Amino acid sequence: MDELEKKPNGSNGANNVSDYNSSSIRVLEGLEAVRKRPAMYIGSTDAKGLNHLALEVIDNSIDEAMGGYCSHIVVTLVEEDVISIEDDGRGFPVDLHPELGIPGVEVALTKLHAGGKFDSKSYKVSGGLHGVGVSVVNALSEWLKVEINRESNHYEQIYKRGTPQNELEITGLSTTNGTKITFKPDKEIFETTVFDTHFLINRLKELAFLNNNLNISFVNNLTQERYDYFFEGGIREYLQFILEGKTSILPEPVYLNKPDDELFIEICFNYASSYGETVYSFVNSINTRDGGTHVYGFKAGILKVINEKANLLKYNKDLSKDLFSSDDIKDGLTAIINIRLHDPQFEGQTKGRLGNNFVRKAVEEYVYNEFSGMLDKNPDLAKAVIERSLVSKEAREAAAKARDLVRRKSFLGSSVLPGKLADCSEKDPEKCEMFIVEGDSAGGSAKQGRDRRTQAILPLRGKILNVEKANIDRILTNEEIKSLIAALGTGIEKDFDIKRLRYGKILIMTDADVDGAHIRTLLLTFFYRFTLPLIESGHICIAQPPLFLVMHDKKEKYCYSDLELATYLDTVTSKYEVQRYKGLGEMSATQLSETTMSPDNRVIKRVNIEDAAEAERMFTILMGDKVGPRKEFIQAHAKEVTNLDI
């Protein structure tokens, strides 16, 4: 355990180590059937499920930190399929469980629904309330090693596929407390056992934002890289990170903090000049992606304050009804909601939505009282918020008229399709795919090379509108966007219905140059802002045309990257010729079909969003209204450019 800062025994938390022992662990049922039906416990056995294993162990360490017992967590990628998570918390209990007669750590690792989180004395708040985390990790690992520093001793135990290989034994002395779990996922269970380092790094950074004064480190032994995160400002720094590239309406963000043992509430928000809302909510450091009662309470509190101040400052001419609706306060609202409570009720194991009813009222009252008092002391701040809401109200009303116009012209999910769309004959959406291509030249080749039964082609003229900078009524009157919306069939925003999707795959197919990259970014910005569920459910893909054609000895070889080209040329002993493709129009219909469109040969990348905050930030930097952050990004990443037109 040489990665952690050493501390004297007993100094890791507010309470004594003896308060947390094996009698704190209650067993609800034994560990069974996890290996037979792993998806029931971790969602899937693909890369997402694999990374979920690491998060389960990390969450245990975060729970120690939220309880005040842990100040440093180190996650180490030992090998591409071996990872360790180490903390300086209290350490797993090592005394014998009073009912089972085995060490507490063995109970936690081998019994489903067993853990100290069912006992409020051991953990005031916790993200892993279901108690299946570490035992499921153990069951789905080829091997797992647990090391514990506790009560001046160093303990170790080895497991294979959930079964202990030896008794918990003392292997040395220790002057610190803590736990280290190292495991290798089982190849018999998972489709891949290679951890996604980018995903893990983003999650660790997020956890560091949410738990200020907690050190979190990620060490990659394969690349010798190390990332250390420590944010004394907590979610205030998180909000600043998200708002990079946006123009803020309020000079300083609103920060609310209620340190209560029963319901800890921490909120930081501001208004930006952008459209739409960006609200990230967390309960006990778990990302509640679908919101819940804490989010409802937050928005209700803000709406009540803004309407009251609008009346007081005489912005509202009709006092018989509120000036603003909930939709009017959303545009530009950027917020982090971070709450902690002992017994959160989540909807499902994914913990996507909080359901505790009392939280809504408590958050609403707290936000109302604090925000109202703040605006009372600062009338200029109140005016700024009200006038931002007035702009949103006017935009919403204009958008409603634009939607009605567009809907009447059959562009929001009707059967009337744009004339430029070359549709396919198959009617089953799951068997159909649509290629979005740039320009008539590439569109012509794609139409000739496609499988007319299952492949549709939608050519777009030039670059579509940058929706990051445009209001909704302008967006809905743009011809290229109207064609795209009509072809998809789903509608957008409130009109969106994924059941109306006409194609199982939407493939963006652009030239391998700067303009092509720009068009991809514009299209992805549209999908992210207006049809996000299409990305989240895996329907959006990027087609990867080859960059090179190598010809030698009457043979042809397509290469999709510089590395693949260099590797192949090393094997060529005869004279060869290399053709560099910059545009899809340079390929014949047959070549385009064989290399980029045929499911038998093509290379495609599915677009996914593992870290919404980072995605939000990058779209703003690349497509937003501030030049400075975009310039800094280009300068910082200039050496990483792969497609450069000179």
C-alpha positions in Angstrom: 0.0 0.0 0.0 2.7 2.5 -1.0 0.4 4.8 -3.0 -1.5 6.2 0.1 -0.4 8.8 2.5 0.3 7.0 5.8 -1.6 8.2 8.8 -1.4 7.1 12.5 -3.8 4.2 13.5 -7.2 5.5 14.5 -7.0 8.9 12.8 -9.0 8.1 9.7 -12.5 9.2 10.8 -14.6 10.9 13.3 -15.6 7.8 15.1 -13.5 5.0 16.7 -12.8 1.9 14.5 -14.5 -0.3 17.2 -17.9 1.3 16.3 -17.8 -0.6 13.0 -17.4 -4.4 13.5 -18.9 -7.7 12.3 -22.1 -7.3 14.4 -22.9 -4.3 12.2 -23.3 -6.5 9.2 -26.8 -8.0 8.7 -27.2 -10.9 6.3 -30.4 -10.8 4.1 -29.7 -13.8 1.9 -26.9 -15.9 0.5 -24.9 -15.3 -2.7 -26.5 -17.4 -5.4 -27.1 -17.4 -9.1 -24.9 -14.3 -9.7 -22.7 -16.1 -12.2 -25.6 -17.7 -13.9 -27.5 -14.4 -14.4 -24.9 -11.6 -14.0 -27.0 -9.1 -16.0 -29.6 -9.1 -13.2 -27.0 -7.5 -10.9 -24.8 -5.4 -13.1 -27.1 -4.6 -16.1 -25.0 -6.3 -18.8 -21.9 -8.3 -19.5 -20.4 -5.9 -22.0 -17.9 -3.1 -21.4 -20.5 -1.1 -19.5 -21.1 -4.0 -17.1 -17.4 -4.6 -16.7 -16.8 -1.0 -15.7 -19.7 -1.3 -13.3 -17.6 -3.8 -11.3 -14.9 -1.2 -10.6 -17.5 1.4 -9.7 -19.1 -0.9 -7.1 -15.8 -1.2 -5.3 -15.1 2.5 -5.7 -18.5 3.4 -4.2 -17.5 1.4 -1.1 -14.6 3.7 -0.6 -16.7 6.8 -1.4 -19.1 5.7 1.3 -16.2 5.7 3.8 -15.3 9.2 2.7 -18.8 10.5 3.1 -18.8 9.1 6.6 -15.7 11.1 7.4 -13.4 8.0 7.6 -11.4 8.3 4.4 -9.3 11.1 2.9 -7.6 9.4 -0.1 -8.6 6.8 -2.7 -6.3 5.3 -5.3 -7.5 3.4 -8.3 -4.7 1.6 -10.1 -4.9 -0.1 -13.5 -2.5 -2.9 -12.8 -2.9 -4.6 -16.1 -5.5 -3.9 -18.8 -7.8 -6.5 -17.1 -6.7 -6.1 -13.5 -7.6 -3.2 -11.3 -7.2 -2.3 -7.7 -9.1 0.2 -5.5 -7.4 1.3 -2.2 -8.6 3.6 0.5 -7.5 4.8 3.9 -10.9 4.2 5.6 -11.6 2.1 8.6 -10.9 -1.2 6.8 -13.3 -4.1 6.4 -14.2 -5.8 9.7 -12.0 -8.8 10.5 -13.6 -10.1 13.6 -16.0 -13.1 13.4 -19.6 -12.5 12.6 -21.7 -13.4 15.6 -24.2 -15.5 13.6 -22.0 -17.0 10.8 -18.8 -17.5 12.6 -16.6 -16.1 9.7 -14.8 -12.8 9.4 -16.9 -9.8 8.5 -15.0 -9.2 5.3 -15.8 -12.7 4.2 -19.5 -12.2 4.9 -19.4 -9.0 2.8 -17.6 -10.7 -0.1 -19.6 -13.9 -0.2 -23.1 -13.1 0.9 -25.5 -11.2 -1.3 -27.4 -8.3 0.4 -24.8 -8.3 3.3 -23.1 -5.1 4.4 -22.8 -2.4 7.1 -25.0 -0.1 5.0 -28.2 -1.6 6.4 -27.1 -0.3 9.8 -27.4 3.4 10.3 -24.8 3.3 13.0 -22.1 2.2 10.6 -23.0 4.5 7.7 -25.1 7.6 8.0 -25.3 7.9 4.2 -24.3 5.4 1.4 -24.6 5.0 -2.3 -24.6 1.2 -2.2 -27.7 0.5 -0.2 -28.6 -2.7 -2.0 -25.6 -4.5 -0.5 -24.9 -6.5 -3.7 -21.8 -4.6 -4.9 -18.6 -6.1 -3.6 -20.1 -9.6 -3.4 -21.2 -9.5 -7.0 -17.7 -8.2 -8.0 -16.2 -11.2 -6.2 -18.6 -13.7 -7.8 -17.8 -12.3 -11.3 -14.0 -12.2 -10.9 -11.6 -14.9 -12.0 -9.8 -13.9 -8.8 -10.0 -11.3 -6.1 -7.5 -10.3 -3.4 -8.5 -8.3 -0.4 -6.0 -6.6 1.8 -7.0 -4.9 5.1 -5.0 -2.6 7.4 -6.8 -2.6 10.7 -6.0 -2.7 14.4 -2.2 -2.6 13.8 -2.3 -5.7 11.5 -2.2 -6.3 7.8 -4.7 -9.0 6.6 -5.0 -10.8 3.3 -7.4 -13.2 1.7 -7.7 -14.6 -1.9 -10.9 -15.6 -3.7 -11.5 -17.4 -7.0 -14.9 -16.9 -8.7 -16.4 -16.0 -5.3 -14.9 -18.8 -3.3 -12.3 -18.2 -0.6 -9.0 -20.0 -1.3 -7.7 -19.5 2.2 -8.7 -18.2 5.6 -8.2 -14.5 6.4 -4.7 -14.3 7.7 -2.4 -11.8 9.2 0.6 -11.2 6.9 2.3 -8.3 8.7 1.9 -5.3 10.9 0.4 -1.9 9.9 0.3 1.6 11.4 -2.6 2.7 9.2 -6.2 1.7 8.5 -7.7 0.9 5.1 -8.8 -1.6 2.4 -7.4 -2.6 -0.9 -9.3 -4.8 -3.3 -7.6 -6.1 -6.5 -9.5 -8.2 -8.9 -9.5 -9.7 -12.4 -12.9 -9.9 -14.2 -13.8 -13.4 -15.4 -13.5 -13.9 -19.2 -16.1 -16.7 -18.9 -18.6 -14.0 -18.0 -17.7 -10.8 -19.8 -17.5 -10.0 -23.5 -14.4 -7.9 -22.8 -12.3 -7.6 -19.8 -10.4 -4.5 -20.8 -11.3 -1.6 -18.5 -12.3 1.8 -20.1 -9.8 4.1 -18.5 -11.4 7.3 -20.0 -14.7 6.4 -18.4 -13.2 5.6 -15.0 -11.1 8.8 -15.0 -14.2 11.0 -15.7 -16.1 9.3 -12.9 -13.3 9.7 -10.4 -13.0 13.4 -11.3 -16.8 13.7 -10.8 -16.6 12.0 -7.4 -13.8 14.4 -6.4 -16.0 17.4 -7.3 -18.8 16.0 -5.2 -16.7 15.2 -2.2 -14.5 18.3 -1.6 -11.3 17.7 0.4 -11.2 14.1 -0.8 -8.0 13.1 -2.7 -8.7 10.7 -5.6 -5.9 9.3 -7.7 -5.9 7.2 -10.9 -2.7 5.4 -11.7 -2.2 3.6 -15.1 0.7 1.1 -14.7 0.5 0.4 -18.5 1.2 4.0 -19.6 2.8 5.3 -16.4 0.2 8.0 -16.3 -1.2 9.4 -13.0 -4.2 11.7 -12.4 -4.7 13.4 -9.1 -8.0 15.1 -8.2 -8.7 17.4 -5.3 -11.3 20.1 -5.4 -11.5 22.2 -2.2 -14.3 24.2 -3.8 -16.4 21.1 -4.5 -19.4 21.6 -6.7 -18.6 25.3 -7.1 -15.6 24.2 -9.1 -17.7 21.6 -10.8 -20.1 24.3 -12.0 -17.2 26.4 -13.2 -15.9 23.4 -15.2 -19.3 22.9 -16.8 -19.8 26.6 -17.6 -16.5 26.9 -19.4 -17.1 28.5 -22.8 -20.6 29.8 -21.8 -21.5 33.4 -20.9 -22.9 33.5 -17.4 -25.9 35.8 -16.6 -25.2 36.2 -12.9 -21.8 37.7 -11.8 -21.4 34.9 -9.2 -23.0 31.5 -9.0 -25.6 30.9 -6.3 -24.3 28.5 -3.7 -26.6 26.9 -1.1 -25.3 24.6 1.6 -27.3 23.0 4.4 -25.1 20.6 6.4 -27.8 18.5 8.1 -27.3 14.8 9.2 -30.8 13.9 8.2 -30.8 15.6 4.8 -27.6 17.3 3.6 -28.4 19.8 0.8 -25.8 21.4 -1.4 -26.7 23.3 -4.6 -24.8 25.5 -6.9 -26.4 27.2 -10.0 -26.1 30.0 -12.5 -27.8 31.1 -15.7 -26.0 31.0 -19.0 -26.8 32.7 -22.3 -27.3 29.3 -23.9 -30.6 27.5 -24.7 -32.0 24.6 -22.7 -31.1 23.5 -19.1 -28.2 21.6 -17.7 -29.0 20.1 -14.4 -26.8 17.4 -12.8 -28.2 15.7 -9.7 -26.6 13.4 -7.2 -27.7 11.5 -4.1 -25.0 10.1 -1.9 -22.6 10.7 -4.8 -24.7 8.5 -7.1 -25.6 10.3 -10.4 -29.4 10.4 -10.6 -29.5 10.8 -14.4 -33.3 10.8 -14.4 -33.7 13.3 -11.6 -36.3 12.7 -9.0 -37.8 14.5 -6.0 -34.7 16.5 -5.2 -34.7 18.0 -8.7 -38.5 18.7 -8.6 -38.0 20.5 -5.3 -35.1 22.6 -6.6 -37.0 23.8 -9.7 -40.2 24.4 -7.7 -38.4 26.6 -5.2 -36.7 28.7 -7.9 -40.0 29.1 -9.9 -41.8 30.3 -6.8 -39.1 32.9 -6.0 -38.9 34.3 -9.5 -42.7 34.6 -9.8 -42.9 36.4 -6.4 -40.1 38.8 -7.3 -41.6 39.5 -10.7 -44.8 40.5 -9.0 -43.0 42.6 -6.4 -40.9 44.4 -9.1 -44.1 45.0 -11.2 -43.0 42.8 -14.2 -46.3 41.0 -14.0 -49.3 43.0 -15.1 -51.8 40.3 -14.3 -51.4 39.3 -10.7 -54.2 36.7 -10.9 -51.8 34.3 -12.4 -48.1 33.6 -12.4 -46.0 35.3 -15.0 -43.7 32.4 -15.6 -44.2 28.6 -16.0 -41.6 26.0 -15.2 -40.5 26.0 -18.8 -39.7 29.7 -18.7 -37.0 29.3 -16.0 -35.2 26.5 -17.7 -33.3 28.2 -20.5 -29.7 28.6 -19.5 -30.2 27.2 -16.0 -27.1 25.3 -15.1 -27.0 23.5 -11.8 -25.4 20.9 -9.6 -27.7 19.3 -7.0 -25.8 17.3 -4.4 -27.8 15.8 -1.5 -27.2 13.1 1.1 -29.7 11.2 3.2 -29.7 7.9 5.1 -32.4 5.9 3.4 -32.8 7.1 -0.3 -35.4 5.3 -2.3 -34.2 4.8 -5.8 -36.2 3.5 -8.8 -34.4 0.3 -9.7 -30.9 -0.9 -9.1 -29.6 1.7 -11.6 -30.5 4.4 -9.1 -31.6 6.7 -11.9 -34.4 8.6 -10.1 -34.9 9.5 -6.4 -38.4 8.8 -5.1 -38.4 10.0 -1.4 -41.4 12.3 -1.3 -40.3 14.3 1.8 -37.1 15.4 -0.1 -39.1 17.4 -2.6 -40.8 19.5 0.1 -37.6 19.9 2.1 -35.5 21.0 -0.9 -38.2 23.3 -2.2 -38.6 25.1 1.1 -34.8 25.4 1.6 -34.2 26.7 -1.9 -37.1 29.1 -1.7 -36.1 30.6 1.7 -32.4 31.0 0.8 -32.8 32.2 -2.8 -35.6 34.6 -1.9 -33.5 36.1 0.9 -30.6 36.5 -1.5 -32.6 38.3 -4.1 -34.2 40.6 -1.4 -30.7 41.8 -0.6 -29.7 42.2 -4.2 -32.5 43.7 -6.4 -30.1 43.9 -9.4 -29.6 40.1 -9.2 -33.4 39.6 -9.0 -33.8 41.8 -12.2 -31.2 39.8 -14.0 -32.9 36.5 -13.3 -36.4 37.8 -14.1 -35.2 39.4 -17.4 -33.5 36.1 -18.4 -36.8 34.3 -17.7 -38.6 36.9 -19.8 -36.3 36.2 -22.8 -37.0 32.5 -22.3 -40.7 33.1 -22.1 -40.7 35.0 -25.4 -38.5 32.4 -27.0 -40.8 29.6 -25.8 -43.9 31.4 -27.2 -42.2 32.0 -30.5 -41.0 28.3 -30.6 -44.6 27.1 -29.9 -45.7 29.0 -33.0 -42.8 27.7 -35.0 -43.6 24.1 -33.9 -47.2 24.5 -34.9 -46.1 25.7 -38.3 -43.6 22.9 -38.7 -46.1 20.4 -37.4 -48.7 21.5 -39.9 -46.2 21.2 -42.7 -45.6 17.6 -41.5 -42.0 17.9 -40.3 -42.5 16.6 -36.8 -42.9 12.8 -37.0 -45.5 12.4 -39.8 -45.4 10.1 -42.8 -44.5 12.9 -45.3 -40.8 12.5 -46.1 -38.4 15.1 -47.6 -37.9 14.9 -51.4 -34.1 14.5 -51.1 -34.4 11.3 -49.0 -33.7 8.1 -51.0 -35.7 5.8 -48.7 -35.4 2.0 -48.4 -38.1 -0.6 -49.1 -37.9 -2.5 -45.8 -40.6 -1.4 -43.3 -39.1 -2.9 -40.2 -37.1 -0.1 -38.5 -34.8 -2.6 -36.8 -33.6 -3.8 -40.2 -33.2 -0.3 -41.7 -30.4 2.2 -41.5 -30.1 5.8 -42.8 -26.8 7.3 -44.0 -26.5 11.1 -43.6 -24.0 12.2 -46.3 -22.6 15.6 -47.2 -23.2 17.0 -50.7 -24.7 15.7 -53.9 -21.5 14.0 -55.1 -21.2 11.7 -52.2 -24.9 11.3 -52.1 -24.9 10.1 -55.6 -22.3 7.5 -55.0 -24.0 6.4 -51.8 -27.4 6.0 -53.6 -25.8 3.8 -56.3 -23.8 1.7 -53.8 -26.5 1.1 -51.2 -28.6 -1.9 -50.5 -32.0 -0.4 -51.6 -33.9 -2.8 -49.4 -32.4 -1.7 -46.1 -30.3 1.4 -46.6 -31.7 5.0 -47.0 -29.6 8.0 -48.0 -30.2 11.5 -46.9 -27.8 14.0 -48.6 -27.4 17.4 -46.8 -26.3 20.5 -48.6 -23.2 22.0 -46.9 -23.0 22.5 -43.2 -26.2 22.4 -41.1 -27.1 25.2 -38.7 -25.1 25.3 -35.5 -28.0 24.7 -33.0 -25.8 25.7 -30.1 -26.0 29.3 -31.2 -29.6 29.5 -32.6 -33.0 29.8 -31.0 -35.6 27.1 -31.5 -37.8 29.0 -34.0 -34.8 29.6 -36.3 -33.8 26.0 -35.9 -37.2 24.7 -36.9 -37.3 26.8 -40.1 -33.9 25.6 -41.3 -34.4 23.5 -44.4 -31.6 20.9 -43.7 -32.8 20.4 -40.1 -36.4 20.1 -41.2 -35.4 17.4 -43.7 -33.4 15.6 -41.0 -36.3 15.7 -38.5 -38.8 14.5 -41.0 -36.5 11.6 -42.1 -36.0 10.4 -38.5 -39.7 10.4 -37.8 -39.2 10.8 -34.0 -39.9 14.5 -33.6 -37.7 16.5 -31.2 -37.7 17.7 -27.6 -41.2 17.4 -26.1 -42.5 15.9 -29.4 -39.8 13.2 -29.3 -41.1 9.6 -29.4 -38.4 7.0 -30.0 -41.2 4.5 -31.0 -41.6 6.5 -34.2 -38.0 6.1 -35.2 -37.8 4.9 -38.8 -34.3 3.5 -38.8 -32.5 1.3 -36.3 -29.1 2.9 -37.2 -28.4 6.5 -38.1 -24.9 6.7 -39.7 -23.1 9.9 -40.2 -20.9 9.5 -43.3 -18.7 12.5 -44.1 -15.4 13.2 -45.8 -12.2 12.5 -43.9 -11.1 16.2 -43.8 -11.7 19.3 -41.7 -15.0 20.1 -43.3 -16.2 16.6 -42.8 -15.2 16.7 -39.1 -17.0 20.0 -38.7 -20.2 18.6 -40.3 -20.0 15.6 -37.9 -19.7 17.9 -34.9 -22.7 20.0 -36.1 -24.8 16.9 -36.5 -23.8 15.4 -33.2 -24.6 18.8 -31.5 -28.1 18.6 -33.0 -28.6 15.0 -31.9 -27.3 15.8 -28.4 -29.4 18.8 -27.9 -32.7 17.7 -29.5 -32.8 13.9 -29.7 -30.5 12.8 -26.9 -32.3 9.4 -26.4 -31.1 8.4 -29.8 -27.5 8.6 -28.6 -28.3 7.1 -25.2 -29.9 4.0 -26.8 -27.1 3.5 -29.3 -28.8 4.5 -32.6 -26.3 7.1 -33.7 -23.1 5.8 -35.4 -20.1 7.3 -37.3 -19.2 5.6 -40.6 -15.4 5.2 -41.0 -14.4 5.4 -44.7 -10.8 4.3 -45.5 -8.1 6.9 -45.7 -5.9 5.0 -48.1 -5.9 2.6 -51.0 -2.7 0.6 -51.5 -2.2 -0.9 -54.9 0.6 -3.4 -55.6 1.0 -6.7 -57.6 -2.6 -6.2 -59.0 -3.8 -6.2 -55.4 -5.8 -3.6 -53.5 -5.7 -3.0 -49.8 -7.8 -0.4 -47.9 -6.3 1.2 -44.8 -8.4 3.1 -42.3 -5.6 4.9 -40.3 -2.0 6.0 -40.6 -1.0 3.2 -38.3 -2.7 0.6 -40.4 -1.1 2.0 -43.5 2.4 2.0 -42.0 1.9 -1.6 -40.6 0.7 -2.9 -44.0 3.5 -1.2 -46.0 6.1 -2.9 -43.8 4.8 -6.2 -45.3 4.9 -5.0 -48.9 8.1 -6.0 -50.8 7.1 -4.9 -54.3 6.5 -1.5 -55.8 3.3 0.0 -54.6 1.1 3.1 -55.0 -0.8 4.8 -52.3 -4.0 6.8 -52.9 -5.2 9.2 -50.2 -9.0 9.6 -50.0 -10.1 13.0 -48.8 -13.7 12.9 -50.0 -16.3 10.2 -50.4 -16.9 11.6 -53.9 -13.5 10.3 -54.9 -14.7 6.7 -54.5 -16.8 4.9 -57.0 -20.2 3.6 -55.9 -18.7 0.1 -55.7 -15.7 1.2 -53.6 -17.9 3.2 -51.2 -20.3 0.2 -50.8 -17.5 -2.3 -50.2 -15.5 -0.2 -47.7 -17.9 2.0 -45.8 -21.5 0.8 -46.3 -21.6 -3.0 -46.5 -22.3 -4.5 -43.1 -19.9 -7.3 -44.0 -16.8 -5.1 -44.4 -17.4 -1.6 -43.0 -16.0 -0.1 -39.8 -18.4 2.0 -37.8 -18.3 3.6 -34.4 -21.3 3.8 -32.1 -21.7 7.2 -30.4 -22.3 7.0 -26.7 -22.3 9.4 -23.7 -20.6 7.9 -20.6 -19.9 11.3 -19.1 -22.7 13.8 -19.7 -20.9 16.7 -18.0 -17.8 16.4 -20.1 -19.9 16.0 -23.3 -21.9 19.2 -22.3 -18.7 21.1 -21.7 -17.1 20.0 -25.0 -20.1 20.8 -27.1 -20.1 24.3 -25.5 -16.4 24.8 -26.1 -16.4 23.7 -29.7 -19.8 25.1 -30.8 -20.6 27.8 -28.3 -20.4 31.6 -28.4 -17.1 32.1 -26.6 -14.0 32.2 -28.8 -11.4 32.1 -26.0 -12.1 28.6 -24.7 -12.2 27.2 -28.2 -8.9 28.8 -29.0 -7.3 27.4 -25.9 -8.7 23.9 -26.7 -7.2 24.1 -30.2 -3.9 25.2 -29.0 -3.8 22.5 -26.3 -4.7 19.7 -28.7 -3.1 20.9 -31.9 -0.5 18.0 -31.9 -3.4 15.5 -31.8 -4.8 16.5 -35.2 -5.1 13.7 -37.6 -6.9 15.4 -40.5 -5.4 18.8 -41.5 -6.0 20.7 -44.7 -3.1 23.0 -45.7 
